[in-house]
Amino acid sequence: MQWVYQPVEVQYPDGSWELGRISGWWTDEKGEVWCRLRTVPGGTPPRWQRYDPESVRLLPSAGI
């Protein structure tokens, strides 16, 4: 497991978007990538879920 601070945008099935953060990455024994995701502000608490690049878009965290 790797702890990180990665800003993201999360897209929901209804097409809406919400800002969030990934605070950890983990790869399981099958090679699937999981992320510890929470939405902000006051959104969902941190939870582990399979990383889906189509619904969780990584945002730049530095150097733009």
TORTOR-248428 format. One record per residue (C-alpha): residue number from 1; chain; x, y, z. Coordinates in steps of 0.5 Angstrom, whole numbers, plus 500, padded with zeros to 3 digits. Layout:
SITE  pos  unit    x    y    z
SITE  NUM     A    X    Y    Z
...
//
This chain:
SITE  pos  unit    x    y    z
SITE    1     A  500  500  500
SITE    2     A  502  507  499
SITE    3     A  500  513  502
SITE    4     A  499  519  498
SITE    5     A  495  526  497
SITE    6     A  492  526  490
SITE    7     A  486  531  488
SITE    8     A  481  528  484
SITE    9     A  474  529  481
SITE   10     A  469  524  482
SITE   11     A  463  523  476
SITE   12     A  457  519  479
SITE   13     A  452  515  474
SITE   14     A  447  521  474
SITE   15     A  453  525  470
SITE   16     A  454  530  476
SITE   17     A  461  531  479
SITE   18     A  464  532  486
SITE   19     A  471  534  488
SITE   20     A  475  529  492
SITE   21     A  482  526  495
SITE   22     A  485  519  494
SITE   23     A  489  518  500
SITE   24     A  492  511  499
SITE   25     A  493  506  493
SITE   26     A  493  499  494
SITE   27     A  494  493  489
SITE   28     A  491  486  491
SITE   29     A  493  480  489
SITE   30     A  490  479  483
SITE   31     A  493  486  480
SITE   32     A  487  490  481
SITE   33     A  488  497  483
SITE   34     A  484  500  489
SITE   35     A  484  507  492
SITE   36     A  482  510  499
SITE   37     A  477  516  496
SITE   38     A  473  521  500
SITE   39     A  469  527  497
SITE   40     A  470  534  500
SITE   41     A  467  538  503
SITE   42     A  463  534  508
SITE   43     A  462  528  503
SITE   44     A  463  521  503
SITE   45     A  468  519  509
SITE   46     A  474  515  506
SITE   47     A  473  508  503
SITE   48     A  477  503  499
SITE   49     A  474  502  492
SITE   50     A  477  499  486
SITE   51     A  480  505  482
SITE   52     A  476  506  475
SITE   53     A  480  512  471
SITE   54     A  473  513  467
SITE   55     A  469  516  474
SITE   56     A  475  518  478
SITE   57     A  479  523  474
SITE   58     A  486  525  477
SITE   59     A  488  532  478
SITE   60     A  494  536  478
SITE   61     A  497  536  485
SITE   62     A  503  541  483
SITE   63     A  507  544  478
SITE   64     A  501  547  473
//
